[in-house]
Amino acid sequence: MRTSRIQRRYVARRLEILRAAGREFRTRGFAETGMREIAAAADLSPANLYNYFRGKDEILFFCQDSALDRLIANLDKARRGKMGATEKLRSVITFHLHCVLDEVEGSAAHLLTNSIPHHLQKRLLAKRDRYEQGLRQMIAAGIRSAEFVATDPALVTRAILGALNSTVLWFHPQGALSADSVAENFASYLIRGLCSSRASARPARTGRSLDRPAANLRKKIASKGVQQW
């Protein structure tokens, strides 16, 4: 019992550090933020901080890993639900946006993905692939049930994820729009396009599907220096 309490306190403290680090990354920039600044923001001594994280790369990895775990858990829950494809997709979109806009560590992680060392990125990419594949299957199910228009699920999935994650580049908590408002409006806009009666009146364009191995797509993206979702 005592061991479990100690473990819970340890995990809770790591999350506090995570949020403090996320704020510093967004304010100062990842390159300009050192462990000393993170320690001060988390109200710890630099020496004590190293009891929780070995370096800022590990903190950033934990940011991304934690955000992906939440996204995957919510997606799995939505897919098991008894609601229709439209409401399932709405719940995933709104949760995703709250994850990256409301949670400091989530937004910092999505802004700074390419700052994570390669050996840690590989572990995260597996989770990203799982999340993308799950969302793609949800959209494909909506197409089969005729809730969504006939289209390429891979194309739609990447368009949605790109739109959602781009919000961290311009959203400001003290801006004109709240995270709730952005989430609801994005969900309505993206779903309305997928369910468009006008789009259903004409066939989707055929051609090469985007449903090809993610690893090949990443190599092409990386060669051009473009950030992935």
N, C-alpha and C positions, 0 to 999 in steps of 0.2 A: 504493500500500500504506500509506504513512504517513498519507495523507488518510483512508483507511478506519479506521485505528486511532484517529485523532483523533475521527472521527465516532462510533465505538463508545464511546469514553470520554465524549464529550459526552452521548450518549443515556443511558449508565449513570448519569452524574451527575444528569441530569434525573429519572431514576427514584428516586434516593436523595432528592432534594429533594421529590419527589412523596410519598414515604412519610413523610418528616418533616412535611410540610405536613398530610397526612392525620391524623397523630396530634394535631397542634396544633388542627386544625379540630374534631376530636371532643372534645378536652379543654377548649378555651377557647370554642369556638363560632366560626363563620365570621366574624361581624361583629366580634368582639373580637380576632381574630387579624390581626396586621399583618405586613408583609414583614420587619420587624425580628425578630419572634418566629420566623418561618419560617427566616430566615437563621441565627439562633442554634441552632435545633433541627437544622439541616442542617450545622452547623459551618462556616458561610460568613460573610463580611462582607456587610452589606446591599448594598454596591456590586457585589460579585461575584455575588450572587444575581440581579441584574438582567441579567447576561450570559446567564442561562438562561431567565428568565421576566420578562415586563414588568410583571406584577402578579398578585395572588392570584386574580383572576377567570380569568386564563389558566391558572394552576395547577389550579384547580378544573375547568376545562374539560378539561385534559389528564387529570385523574383519571377523569372520566366517559368520555372518548374511549378511554382505554386499557382501562378495564373493558369497555366495549362491544365493542371489537375482540376481546378474549379470549372473550367470550360468543358472538359471531358465529362465530369460528373453530371453537370447540368444537361449536356447533350444526351447522355445515356438515359437520364431521367425522362427527358422530353420524348425520346423515341419509344420508351416503354408506356407512355401515357395513352389514354383512350381517346384523346381529342384528335381532330382532323389534322392533315398535313399543314394547313395554313396556320392554325394556332400553335402547332409544334414549332414551326419555323419562326413565328413571332416571338415565342418564349425564348428561343435560342438567340435570336438577334438582340432582344432587349437585355438579356442576361450578359451577353458578350460585351455590349456597349457599357453596361454598368461595371463590368469587370475591369475594362481598360480606362474608364473615365472616373469612376468613384474610388477605385483602389489605386493609391499612388504607386504601389509596387508594380501593378499590372501595366499602367501606362509607361512607367520607366522601362520596364522590360521590353515592351513592344517598340519603343523608340530606339533601344540600344541593343537590339538582338545581335548585330554584327560585331559588337564589342566583346562577345563571349568567345573564349578560346575554342578552337576547332574541336578538341577532344570532348568538350562539354556540349558544344552545339550538336554533335552527333546524337547524344542522348535526348536532346530536346526535339530534334527533327522527327524522331520516331513518334513522339506524342503529337506533334503537329500533324503528321501524316494520319494518325489515328483520328484526330479531330476532323480534319478535312474530309477523310473518307466517310466518317459517320454522317457529316452534314450532306455530303454528296448522295449517300444512300437515302437520307430523309427526303431530299428533293426528288430523287428518282422515284421514290414511293408515291410522292404527290403527283408526279407525272402519270404513273400507272393508274392512279385512282381518278385521273382527269381533273383534279383540283388545280393542277398547274398545267400550263401549255407545254406542248411537245418541244423540247429544246435539249441542249447538251448539258447534263447535270454538272460536269466538270467545269465548264465555262461559267455557269451561273454561280457555282460554289466559290470559285476564285474571284469573281466580280464582287460577290457579297463580302467575302473576307477582306478583300482589298479596300472596299468602301468603309467597312467597320473599323479597321485598324488605322486608316488614315485620319480618323477623328482626333487621335491623340496629338496630331501635329497642329491643330487649330483650336481645339476646345480649351476654354478657360473657365474654371469653376465660378469666377465672379463675372462671367460674361452675360450676354442677354439671354442665352438659352441654358436651362438646367440640364443635368445629365438625363433626368426623366424625360424632358421634352425632346432632347436629341434622340434618345432611344425609341420613343413612341413614333416620332416622325420618320426616322430611318426605317423602322419596321414597316410602317404603312406604305412608304414609298417603294421599298424593295419588293414587298409582297404584291403590291398593286401591279407592278410591272410583270411579275411572274404569272399573275392570274389574269392578265389583260385579255378581254374578249376580242379586242382588235387584233392582238397578236395571234389568237387562236384561229382567226379567220384566214390566215395565210400560213403556209408551211414554213417551218423553221429552215434556215439555210443549212444545207448539207456541206460536207467537206471533211477535212481532217479534224477529228475530235481532239480536245485537250486532254482527254482521258488517257494519258501516257505516263510512264513511270516518273514519279516525282523527282527521283534522283537526276534523271536526264534534264528535266526542266531546271533544276537548281544549278546544274553546271553551266547552263546557258545564261541564267540570270547572274550568277557569280562572276562570269567572264566579263559581263558588262557593268559590274559594280552596282547593280540595282538591288535594293533591299527587298527581301521576300516578306510575305505577310507574317 
